[in-house]
């Protein structure tokens, strides 16, 4: 228990304040000489450490190493990914990585080694011990350490390309434990991986954009600047970054941009435009425009191609011309300084960036039917949080304390079926419930709801008995296995789970992992209809690797009258900050506050949940 929680208990009702994340770090210091900046390019140390530790864990897993050793590297990677501060600055301040959760002396030493050399000796060692691209093979769905070992031993598979060739030649199906269906799924996964590799998850894109924007603010004379494109629209994956800036001296902006320390290659550099490829493989395009064109450029570079085309057609029908420079009647420019003026020129209110996909937003704007999208201040609580009692990295008390800005939160540790999560059975749930009651009796903190994330088994039954589930405030049901079932079987499985008398919320319904695993296929409208009939709810999971519900399914939930729970699925304190990502998916799905379960005040929420229990 943390000192602050102890103090709150001692004070009996004295208000507890939430932990505040450190302010965004100034990761790049201002330097006067462009040549110095070019000569000091360095990657983000956090990303390097995460990638190296995860690869070590994968390779150790393939080689059959001690499970506790493997888990140590995975937990360390998760800890680093939750940091808001750049590790290089953390070390420069004299801080010890061994003080971070889950980082011992050995791992701290490896972090320092990576900071000094860009890699570590253990990674080279395990790469030598594991033939070929074992870690890359492990990322394909259905391939665990034993299967990778079999492929390497029997077919001499050393890479994803080797595997694709063997599958196309129908050699994989001959191995024990594979078969024709497994072979076909591997081929599909390899192709999907090739397609996905051209895009970045939205959190990676945001972490790439933020220090670049800060660097430009510090090193160039910029009046205004915004990231546009698919990142501004809130897409779950991003192909590249588009930045729009306005400045009286465009050349200084271009020079600073092309000298950004994370730049690997300057693709082009003109008077007002430039493109670079960063060290993480992401392309960034910069446009510097006059103040009078800024709004028009923002509209043009933010909207999808379909949205922009519909906007141009509307302008043409009114005898106007709209482009990246403004709105024109003949040769006379009538709008363009800000986005509102551009939309107003064609008779529309400003359309939120998340809606600019040509999915009915222009007609809705014309008819005065644009939704009043749910906002951050509407969110009252978080209904999917894990603790160290299962597979989380923080204690119950630490998670409650960190969520202090919320009105309520639900603790939903895993049920026992997934052994790797150290899930809770009846006895451990009862012990946890006693601790929750004690904290709720203190006051001055968010109200804690008792819940569980229970596995939906292959036949649709739940992983815990009614006698256990009926004692909770809510039951979050989720699929964690058998993703390969046919759409009909998957639908029947989910429908049976929803029909359970204690089922509350369907969590991350498709089970997708962006860039790693496609979601399971099921009849989404039929499932939404069943949720509505049962009075149950569906989750918009905010984990950046999930973002599940996806945007169009959020809209479908709204159309069926199913309330959506925007949940962090937090496994550590830093994950609580993922809520805005799920909120963005909800906004892309046209959700208003009335469509969101956890936009309710606690008394109303408890009444709604009680109906499902």
C-alpha positions in Angstrom: 0.0 0.0 0.0 1.4 3.4 -1.0 2.1 6.1 1.6 -0.6 8.3 0.2 -3.3 5.6 0.6 -2.1 4.9 4.1 -2.4 8.6 4.9 -5.9 8.7 3.5 -6.9 5.7 5.6 -5.5 7.3 8.6 -7.3 10.5 7.9 -10.6 8.7 7.4 -12.2 10.6 4.5 -9.5 13.2 3.9 -9.5 13.8 0.1 -6.9 11.9 -1.9 -5.5 13.6 -5.0 -4.5 11.7 -8.1 -1.0 11.1 -9.2 0.1 13.5 -11.9 2.2 12.3 -14.8 5.3 14.3 -15.4 4.9 17.2 -17.8 5.9 16.4 -21.4 9.7 16.3 -21.4 11.9 18.6 -23.4 13.6 15.6 -25.2 15.6 17.7 -27.6 17.7 20.6 -26.4 18.0 23.7 -28.6 21.3 23.8 -30.4 22.5 26.6 -32.5 24.5 24.9 -35.2 22.6 22.8 -37.8 25.7 20.7 -38.4 25.9 19.8 -34.7 22.3 18.6 -34.8 22.9 16.5 -37.9 25.9 14.9 -36.2 24.0 14.0 -33.0 21.0 12.0 -34.3 19.9 9.4 -31.8 16.9 7.2 -31.6 14.5 7.3 -28.7 16.1 5.1 -26.1 12.8 3.9 -24.7 11.8 2.4 -28.0 15.2 0.8 -28.4 15.0 -0.8 -25.0 11.5 -2.1 -25.5 12.3 -3.6 -28.9 15.5 -5.3 -27.6 13.9 -6.7 -24.4 10.9 -8.0 -26.3 13.2 -9.7 -28.9 15.3 -11.2 -26.1 12.1 -12.6 -24.5 10.9 -14.1 -27.8 14.3 -15.7 -28.6 14.6 -17.1 -25.0 11.1 -18.5 -25.4 12.0 -20.3 -28.6 15.1 -21.7 -27.0 13.1 -23.1 -24.0 14.7 -20.8 -21.4 13.4 -20.4 -17.8 9.8 -18.9 -18.0 10.6 -16.6 -15.1 13.6 -15.2 -17.0 11.4 -14.7 -20.1 8.7 -12.9 -18.1 11.3 -10.6 -16.5 12.2 -9.2 -19.9 8.6 -8.9 -21.0 7.6 -7.1 -17.8 10.6 -4.8 -18.1 9.6 -3.8 -21.6 6.1 -3.1 -20.4 7.5 -0.9 -17.6 9.6 1.1 -20.0 6.7 1.6 -22.5 4.7 3.1 -19.7 7.3 5.8 -19.0 6.4 9.4 -19.9 10.1 10.5 -19.7 12.8 9.6 -22.2 15.2 7.1 -20.6 18.2 9.0 -21.9 17.2 12.1 -19.9 16.2 9.8 -17.0 19.8 8.5 -16.9 21.3 11.9 -17.4 19.5 13.1 -14.3 21.4 10.4 -12.4 18.3 8.2 -11.8 18.8 4.4 -11.4 16.7 2.2 -13.7 16.8 -0.4 -10.9 14.3 1.8 -9.0 11.7 1.3 -11.7 9.1 -1.4 -11.1 10.2 -4.8 -12.4 13.8 -3.6 -13.2 16.5 -5.3 -11.1 20.3 -4.7 -11.2 20.9 -7.0 -14.1 18.2 -5.4 -16.3 19.3 -1.9 -15.2 22.8 -2.7 -16.4 21.5 -3.8 -19.8 19.5 -0.5 -20.1 22.8 1.4 -19.6 24.5 -0.8 -22.1 21.9 -0.1 -24.7 22.1 3.6 -23.9 25.9 3.5 -24.5 26.1 1.1 -27.5 22.6 0.9 -29.1 22.4 -2.8 -28.3 23.4 -5.4 -25.7 25.6 -8.4 -25.8 22.8 -10.8 -24.6 20.8 -9.9 -27.7 23.7 -10.9 -30.0 24.2 -14.1 -28.0 20.6 -15.3 -28.2 20.4 -14.4 -31.8 23.4 -16.6 -32.4 21.8 -19.4 -30.4 18.4 -19.2 -32.2 18.7 -19.8 -35.9 17.1 -17.5 -38.4 14.3 -15.0 -37.7 12.8 -16.8 -34.8 11.4 -13.7 -33.2 9.7 -12.7 -36.4 8.2 -16.1 -36.8 6.8 -16.0 -33.3 4.8 -12.9 -34.2 2.7 -14.9 -36.6 -0.6 -16.1 -35.1 -0.6 -19.7 -34.2 3.2 -20.0 -33.9 4.5 -20.6 -30.4 8.0 -21.6 -29.4 7.4 -25.3 -30.0 6.0 -24.8 -33.4 8.8 -22.5 -34.5 11.3 -25.1 -33.3 9.5 -27.8 -35.3 9.6 -25.6 -38.5 13.3 -24.9 -38.0 14.1 -28.5 -37.2 12.0 -30.3 -39.8 11.8 -27.8 -42.7 14.9 -25.7 -42.0 12.7 -22.5 -41.8 14.9 -19.6 -41.0 12.7 -16.6 -41.9 9.2 -15.5 -42.7 10.1 -15.7 -46.4 11.2 -19.3 -45.9 7.9 -20.1 -44.2 5.9 -18.4 -47.0 7.7 -20.4 -49.6 7.2 -23.7 -47.7 3.5 -23.0 -47.2 3.0 -22.2 -50.9 4.7 -25.5 -51.7 2.4 -27.3 -49.3 5.2 -28.6 -47.1 4.0 -27.1 -43.9 0.8 -29.2 -43.9 2.9 -32.4 -43.8 4.3 -31.5 -40.3 2.7 -33.1 -37.2 0.3 -30.6 -35.6 -0.2 -28.3 -38.6 -2.4 -29.4 -41.5 -3.9 -27.7 -44.6 -5.9 -25.2 -42.6 -3.0 -24.1 -40.5 -0.9 -23.7 -43.6 -3.5 -21.5 -45.3 -3.9 -19.4 -42.1 -0.1 -18.9 -42.0 -0.1 -17.7 -45.6 -2.9 -15.3 -44.9 -1.0 -14.0 -41.8 2.2 -13.5 -43.8 0.4 -11.4 -46.4 -1.5 -9.4 -43.7 1.8 -8.7 -42.0 3.3 -7.4 -45.2 0.3 -5.1 -45.6 0.4 -3.9 -42.0 4.1 -3.2 -42.0 3.5 -0.1 -44.0 1.5 1.4 -41.2 2.1 2.4 -37.6 -0.2 2.1 -34.6 -1.6 5.5 -33.5 0.3 5.6 -30.2 3.6 5.1 -32.1 2.7 7.9 -34.5 1.8 10.2 -31.6 5.0 9.4 -29.8 6.9 10.2 -33.0 5.0 13.4 -33.7 5.2 15.0 -30.2 9.0 15.4 -29.8 9.2 16.5 -33.4 6.6 19.2 -32.9 8.3 20.3 -29.7 11.7 20.5 -31.5 10.2 22.6 -34.3 8.6 25.0 -31.7 12.0 25.5 -30.1 14.1 25.7 -33.3 12.0 27.6 -35.8 9.9 30.8 -35.9 6.5 29.2 -36.2 3.2 31.1 -35.7 1.0 28.1 -35.7 1.5 24.4 -36.4 -0.7 21.2 -36.3 -0.4 17.6 -37.2 -3.0 16.8 -39.9 -3.7 13.7 -41.8 -4.9 10.4 -40.5 -3.4 11.0 -37.0 -5.5 14.1 -36.6 -8.6 12.1 -37.7 -7.7 9.5 -35.1 -7.3 6.5 -37.4 -6.1 3.4 -35.4 -3.1 3.1 -37.7 -1.1 5.8 -39.5 0.9 5.5 -42.7 2.8 8.8 -42.4 2.7 12.2 -40.7 1.5 15.4 -42.3 2.4 18.7 -40.5 1.0 22.1 -41.5 2.8 25.2 -40.2 2.6 28.9 -40.8 5.6 31.2 -40.5 6.9 34.5 -41.8 10.2 32.8 -42.5 9.4 29.4 -44.1 13.1 28.7 -44.9 14.1 28.6 -41.3 11.3 26.0 -40.6 12.4 23.8 -43.5 16.1 24.0 -42.4 15.2 23.1 -38.8 12.9 20.3 -40.0 15.4 18.6 -42.2 18.0 18.9 -39.4 15.8 17.1 -36.9 18.1 14.7 -35.0 15.8 11.7 -35.6 15.9 12.1 -39.4 17.5 9.3 -41.3 17.0 10.6 -44.9 15.9 13.9 -46.3 13.6 12.9 -49.2 13.0 16.4 -50.5 13.4 20.0 -49.3 12.0 23.0 -51.1 11.1 26.6 -50.1 7.8 25.7 -48.4 7.7 21.9 -48.4 9.9 19.1 -47.2 9.7 15.4 -46.6 12.0 13.2 -44.4 12.2 9.6 -43.4 12.8 9.2 -39.7 14.9 6.6 -38.0 11.9 4.5 -37.1 10.9 4.2 -40.8 8.0 6.8 -40.7 7.8 9.4 -43.4 6.9 13.0 -42.4 5.8 15.6 -44.8 5.9 19.3 -43.8 4.0 22.1 -45.5 4.7 25.8 -44.5 1.9 28.1 -45.7 1.0 31.8 -45.3 -1.4 32.6 -42.4 -4.2 33.4 -44.9 -4.0 29.8 -46.2 -3.6 28.0 -42.9 -7.2 26.9 -42.4 -7.6 25.8 -46.0 -4.4 23.7 -45.8 -5.6 22.2 -42.6 -8.9 21.1 -44.1 -7.2 19.8 -47.2 -4.5 17.8 -45.4 -6.7 16.5 -42.6 -9.7 15.1 -44.5 -9.8 11.7 -46.2 -9.7 11.8 -50.0 -13.4 10.9 -50.0 -14.3 13.8 -47.6 -12.3 16.3 -49.6 -13.9 15.2 -52.9 -17.4 15.5 -51.4 -16.5 19.0 -50.1 -15.2 20.1 -53.5 -18.3 18.8 -55.2 -20.5 20.8 -52.8 -18.4 23.9 -53.5 -18.8 23.4 -57.2 -22.5 23.1 -56.9 -22.5 26.6 -55.4 -20.3 28.1 -58.1 -17.2 28.0 -55.8 -13.8 26.4 -55.9 -12.1 24.9 -52.8 -8.5 23.7 -52.6 -5.6 23.8 -50.2 -5.1 27.5 -50.7 -8.7 28.6 -49.8 -12.2 29.0 -51.1 -12.6 31.1 -54.3 -15.5 32.7 -56.1 -13.9 33.2 -59.5 -10.5 34.7 -58.7 -11.6 36.2 -55.4 -10.6 34.4 -52.3 -13.4 34.4 -49.8 -12.1 32.0 -47.0 -9.1 30.1 -45.9 -7.5 31.7 -42.8 -9.1 29.1 -40.5 -11.1 25.9 -40.9 -14.4 27.3 -39.7 -14.3 29.9 -42.5 -13.7 27.2 -45.1 -16.7 25.2 -44.0 -18.8 28.3 -43.5 -18.1 29.4 -47.1 -20.0 26.2 -48.3 -22.8 26.6 -45.8 -21.5 24.1 -43.2 -20.6 24.3 -39.5 -17.1 23.2 -38.6 -16.9 19.4 -38.8 -14.7 17.6 -36.2 -11.6 16.0 -37.7 -12.6 12.5 -36.5 -15.7 12.6 -38.7 -14.0 13.7 -41.9 -14.3 10.3 -43.7 -17.3 10.8 -46.0 -19.6 8.6 -44.0 -22.5 11.0 -43.9 -20.9 13.9 -42.1 -21.4 16.5 -44.8 -25.1 15.7 -45.2 -25.5 15.7 -41.4 -23.8 19.1 -41.2 -26.1 20.5 -43.9 -29.1 19.2 -42.0 -27.9 20.4 -38.6 -27.6 16.8 -37.4 -23.9 16.6 -36.5 -23.4 14.8 -33.2 -22.1 16.6 -30.2 -19.2 14.2 -29.8 -18.3 12.7 -26.4 -15.4 14.6 -24.8 -12.8 13.9 -22.2 -14.6 15.8 -19.5 -17.7 13.6 -20.0 -15.9 10.4 -18.8 -16.6 9.7 -15.2 -14.9 6.4 -14.6 -13.0 3.4 -16.0 -14.7 -0.1 -16.0 -11.7 -2.3 -17.0 -8.6 -2.2 -14.8 -6.1 -4.9 -13.8 -3.9 -5.1 -10.8 -0.9 -7.2 -9.6 -3.5 -9.7 -8.3 -3.5 -11.1 -11.9 -1.2 -9.9 -14.7 -1.0 -6.2 -13.8 2.1 -4.4 -12.7 0.7 -2.3 -9.9 -1.2 -3.0 -6.7 -4.9 -2.4 -6.2 -4.1 0.6 -3.9 -1.7 2.1 -6.5 -4.2 1.8 -9.3 -6.9 3.4 -7.2 -4.6 6.2 -6.2 -3.5 6.9 -9.7 -7.2 7.0 -10.9 -8.0 9.7 -8.3 -9.3 12.2 -10.9 -12.1 9.7 -11.8 -15.4 9.3 -9.9 -15.2 5.5 -10.0 -13.3 2.6 -11.4 -13.8 -1.2 -11.7 -11.2 -3.7 -10.8 -11.5 -6.5 -13.3 -8.6 -8.9 -12.9 -8.6 -12.1 -15.0 -10.4 -15.3 -14.3 -8.3 -18.5 -13.9 -8.5 -20.1 -17.3 -5.6 -18.2 -18.8 -2.8 -19.6 -16.6 -0.3 -17.0 -17.8 -2.4 -14.2 -16.2 -2.4 -15.7 -12.7 -6.2 -15.3 -12.7 -8.4 -15.2 -9.7 -10.8 -17.9 -8.6 -13.5 -17.7 -6.0 -11.3 -17.5 -2.9 -8.9 -14.9 -4.2 -11.8 -12.8 -5.6 -13.3 -12.9 -2.1 -10.1 -11.7 -0.5 -9.8 -8.9 -3.1 -13.4 -7.9 -2.4 -12.6 -7.4 1.3 -9.7 -5.1 0.4 -12.0 -3.1 -1.9 -14.6 -2.8 0.8 -11.9 -1.5 3.2 -10.8 1.1 0.7 -14.3 2.2 -0.1 -14.9 2.7 3.6 -12.1 5.3 3.7 -13.6 7.9 1.4 -11.7 10.6 -0.5 -10.9 8.3 -3.4 -12.8 7.0 -6.5 -15.5 4.4 -5.7 -14.2 0.9 -6.5 -16.5 -1.5 -8.2 -15.9 -5.2 -7.9 -15.6 -7.0 -11.2 -13.7 -9.7 -13.1 -12.6 -10.1 -16.7 -13.9 -13.6 -17.3 -12.9 -15.8 -20.2 -15.6 -16.7 -22.7 -14.9 -20.4 -23.4 -15.1 -22.0 -26.8 -18.7 -23.1 -26.2 -19.8 -19.7 -24.9 -19.8 -20.6 -21.2 -18.0 -18.5 -18.7 -14.9 -19.4 -16.8 -16.5 -18.9 -13.3 -19.7 -20.2 -11.8 -22.8 -18.2 -11.1 -22.3 -18.3 -7.3 -19.0 -16.3 -7.8 -20.2 -14.0 -10.6 -23.4 -13.1 -8.8 -21.5 -11.5 -5.9 -19.8 -8.9 -8.2 -20.8 -5.5 -9.4 -20.1 -6.3 -13.0 -18.7 -9.1 -15.2 -16.6 -8.2 -18.2 -16.6 -11.1 -20.7 -13.8 -11.5 -23.2 -12.5 -13.9 -25.9 -8.8 -14.8 -25.4 -8.6 -18.0 -27.5 -10.1 -19.9 -30.4 -10.0 -16.9 -32.7 -10.1 -19.2 -35.7 -13.7 -20.3 -35.3 -16.0 -19.8 -38.2 -18.1 -16.6 -38.1 -21.2 -18.7 -37.4 -19.6 -20.6 -34.5 -18.0 -17.4 -33.1 -21.3 -15.6 -33.2 -23.1 -18.4 -31.4 -20.3 -18.5 -28.8 -20.7 -14.7 -28.1 -24.5 -14.9 -28.1 -24.4 -17.7 -25.5 -22.1 -15.7 -23.3 -24.2 -12.6 -23.5 -27.2 -14.7 -22.5 -25.6 -15.6 -19.2 -27.5 -14.1 -16.3 -24.5 -12.2 -14.9 -22.9 -10.9 -18.1 -22.4 -7.1 -18.2 -19.9 -5.9 -20.8 -18.5 -7.5 -23.9 -14.8 -6.6 -23.8 -12.6 -6.0 -26.9 -15.1 -8.0 -29.0 -12.9 -9.0 -32.0 -9.8 -9.8 -30.0 -7.6 -8.1 -32.6 -4.1 -7.0 -32.0 -3.1 -4.3 -34.5 -0.1 -5.3 -36.5 -0.1 -8.7 -35.0 -3.4 -10.5 -35.1 -6.6 -10.0 -37.1 -9.8 -10.0 -35.1 -12.2 -13.0 -35.0 -15.1 -12.8 -37.4 -18.7 -12.7 -36.1 -22.1 -11.2 -37.0 -21.7 -7.8 -35.5 -25.3 -6.5 -36.0 -26.7 -9.8 -34.5 -24.4 -9.4 -31.4 -25.4 -5.8 -31.0 -29.0 -6.7 -31.2 -28.5 -9.4 -28.5 -26.6 -6.9 -26.2 -29.5 -4.4 -26.6 -32.1 -7.0 -25.8 -30.3 -8.2 -22.7 -29.5 -4.7 -21.5 -25.8 -5.4 -21.7 -23.0 -3.2 -22.9 -20.0 -3.3 -25.2 -16.5 -2.0 -24.7 -14.3 0.3 -26.7 -10.9 -0.9 -25.4 -8.3 1.9 -25.3 -5.2 -0.3 -25.4 -3.3 1.1 -28.4 -2.7 -2.5 -29.7 -6.4 -3.1 -29.6 -8.7 -0.1 -30.1 -11.5 -2.6 -30.2 -14.4 -1.6 -30.8 -13.3 -0.1 -34.0 -15.0 3.1 -35.2 -17.8 1.7 -37.4 -18.7 -0.8 -34.8 -19.1 2.0 -32.2 -21.5 3.7 -34.6 -23.4 0.4 -35.0 -23.7 0.1 -31.2 -25.2 3.6 -31.1 -27.7 2.6 -33.8 -28.8 -0.4 -31.8 -29.0 1.5 -28.5 -26.1 -0.3 -26.9 -24.1 1.8 -24.4 -20.4 1.8 -25.0 -17.9 1.5 -22.1 -14.7 3.4 -23.0 -12.2 1.5 -21.0 -8.4 1.7 -20.5 -7.8 -2.1 -19.8 -5.0 -0.7 -17.7 -2.4 -3.2 -16.5 -0.2 -0.4 -14.9 -0.6 3.1 -13.8 0.6 4.6 -17.1 -2.1 2.7 -19.0 -4.8 4.8 -17.4 -3.6 7.6 -19.8 -4.8 5.4 -22.8 -8.4 6.5 -22.3 -8.2 9.3 -24.9 -7.3 6.7 -27.6 -10.5 4.8 -26.9 -12.4 8.1 -26.7 -11.1 9.0 -30.2 -12.5 5.7 -31.6 -15.8 6.5 -29.9 -15.8 10.0 -31.5 -15.0 8.5 -34.9 -18.1 6.3 -34.3 -20.3 9.4 -33.8 -20.8 8.7 -30.1 -22.2 11.4 -27.8 -22.0 11.4 -24.0 -25.5 9.8 -23.8 -24.1 6.8 -25.8 -21.3 6.1 -23.3 -21.8 3.9 -20.3 -19.0 5.5 -18.2 -20.2 9.0 -18.9 -22.9 8.3 -16.3 -22.8 9.4 -12.7 -22.1 6.6 -10.3 -25.7 6.2 -9.0 -27.1 5.8 -12.5 -24.2 3.5 -13.5 -24.9 1.2 -10.6 -28.6 1.0 -11.5 -27.6 0.1 -15.1 -25.1 -2.5 -14.0 -27.5 -4.0 -11.5 -29.9 -4.9 -14.3 -27.3 -7.1 -15.9 -26.5 -9.0 -12.7 
